[in-house]
């Protein structure tokens, strides 16, 4: 019998945003490689996505998500 896994919903949410940020960056990079000049909005989006990914990694490295959510915005979820 498999024991259910308990996950932190905020971690799953933030990881999902990482996937979206990586997808945006991949598409923008592909446009640049294809010779398309990015407009200012696209450059801003690339900066925003890059900054998010950087900050997410730093927060994980320093264990900022190791404790419970101090704002009680997210509950633990059980995966069956």
Secondary structure, DSSP 8 states (H G I E B T S, - for coil): ----EEEEHHHHHHHHHHHHHHHHHHHHHHHHHTT----HHHHHHHHHHHHHHHHHHHHHHTTTTSS--TT----EEEE-
